[in-house]
Amino acid sequence: MRVALFATCVNDALFPATAVATVRLLERLGVTVDFPAGQTCCGQPQYNTGYRRACEPLVRRTARAFAGYDHVVTPSGSCVAMVRDNYPRIGARAATEGRGSELTDAATALAPRVVELTEFLVDVLGVEDVGAHFPYTVTYHPSCHGLRMLGLGERPLRLLRAVKGLELVELPGAEECCGFGGSFAVKNAAVSAAMAEDKLANALGTGAQVLCGADNSCLLHLGGTLRRRGDALRPLHLAEILASTEEHPRRPS
């Protein structure tokens, strides 16, 4: 099977190890991974701050970049939600404004093929035990996009439970937002910081060594707070845990 990797701009700029881990994981499972060079930002920052028209060139570019692939896999639930939920809205709005069906056609062609990593592993490949080894205590934070917009449910947890050596501990208040929310963290910094403190109080109370998530944007927010506080809990993307093996271990750092 050949798929396209949608690395996302956050991972490309700040967390390249997550994109590398995704490729390593998929290739270990027999998947051929391409990286279309034409990919760029999906437009989520612009859309979330009200610049809908500024997203339109990115809809066209993203659709062109990933044309011809049955599956476009990304380790970012928020970007999947942007493409699957908001691209059709952008196309429909353009059509009602009399600017034709080009954007609707682009969204219709692309959106169903874009899948979050855990969806691809569990639903498409049909695997839960990916051969990972990660001998640490882990608690899992489900991001709002993955939890509410994509309905990832138990998929990430099922994958984590199958990792050899990993002890998964439940995160109290897991369904509560961490406070990032993209531009929300900038516009409402004090509220965002307070929400992060609440989330981390629950995470630290588990005694876990690693705070796992499937969206690096949330882990960026929580990790920054952890570093400022000097706490030992380490944030780590799910893809990096699943890519870890006894031969090539990934250690929290």
Beta strands, then each sheet from edge to edge (+ up, - down):
strand 1: 2-5
strand 2: 32-34
strand 3: 72-74
strand 4: 114-116
strand 5: 137-141
strand 6: 167-169
strand 7: 210-213
strand 8: 234-237
sheet 1: 2+ 1+ 3+ 4+
sheet 2: 6+ 5+ 7+ 8+
end
